[in-house]
């Protein structure tokens, strides 16, 4: 299970809310990894996660544009890679165990790498702006 920690805090606002919701949805996917699970329910929750990831990335990129964040192009490419990975796993995995395993790895990579490293750069950039101290 994934857990929100203070080390993941980026803006104490919309990004953090999105990240908490993404972690919540990801945990629901993991909770469905049990014997006699409902395959349709798993597909629905994975689809919810996929849709929310895309929604969140759009919001995050809008914020980066508003901030004139200098690394937006690189950050956008990383978002595209995550969505491409999700698409690949959804279309190439034929068994629920594979889908769940792949999504576990992807979300783990996303939570650890993207929030903790890439989104952390946004936090540091926001803190460095003079308006952040007002």
N, C-alpha and C positions, 0 to 999 in steps of 0.2 A: 504494500500500500504506500501511496505517496502522501507526504505530509507537508503542509505549508509551514515555512519557518520564517523568522524575521530576516534571515539572510537573503530571502527571496524578494523582500520588499523593494520596489522600484520607485513608485511615485505616490504611495499612500492614496491612490485614486483609481482611475479606470483600469490601468494596467494591472494593478494588484488584484482588483475585483475579477478581471478576466482570468488572471492566472489561478486564483482560488477556484473559480468555476471550472476551468480546464482540469485542474487536479481532481476536483470532485467527480467530474464525468469520467476521467481516466480511472479513478478508483471504482466507479460503478462497472466499468468494463472488466476490471480485475476480479471484482466480486462475482461476476457471472462465470468465472472459470471454475466450475464445479461439476460433479457428475449430474447427469440428467438435466443439464441446462437447456434452456429454450433458445434454439439457434436464432429464431426470429428476433427475440429480445436482444441477443448479442449484436445482431446486425443493426438494429435500431439504435442501440447505445453507441456503437462504433460510428454510425452515420452522424449521430448527434455530436460526437467528439470531432469528427472530420469537419462538419459544418461550423462548429464553434471555433475551431482552430483558424479556419479561413476568415471568419468574422473578426476574431481577435487580431489577426495579422493586419487586416485592413485598418482597424482602429489604431493599432500601434504605429503603422506607417503614416497615417494621418497626423498623429501626434508628432512623429519625427519630422514631418514636413513643416508643421507649425513651429517647431523648435529650430528649424534650419539645421537639423542634425547632420553633421558632415559625413557620416558613414552609412547614410540611408541606402545607397545603392548596394553595398555589400550586405547589409542587413536584409534587404529585400530578396537578394539571391538566396540567402539562408532560409528565408521563409518559403521561397519557391521550392527549394530542395526538400524541405519537410513535407510540403503538400504533395510533391512528386512521390516521395517515399510512401506516404499514406495511400495515394492512388495505386501505386505498384502493389502494395500489400493487399489492398482490397480486391484488385483484379487478378492477381497471380496466385493467391492462396486458395486452395480448394477445400481445405479442411479447417474447421473451427479452431482446432488446436494450433494450427499454423498461424491463423489470423490473430489469435490471442497472444501467442508467443511473439509474433512480429510487432504487434501493437505495444506490448509490454516493453520491448526493447526500444521502440521508437519514442514512446512517451518518456521512458527513463532517460534516453539521450536528450530529448527535448527539455525535460525538467532540469536535469543536471547541467547540460551544456548551454542551452539557449537562454534560459532565465538567469542562471547563475553567472554566465559569462557574457553573452551578447547583450541581454537586457540590462545587465549591470553597467555596461558602458553607457547606456542611455541615462541611467540614474546619475552616474558621475558627471555626464555632460550637463544635465539639468542643474546639478549642484554647483557647477562651475560658472553658470550664467549669473550675472549680477541680479537679475530679477528673482532668483531662487532665494535670496536672503531677505526679500521684502515680506 
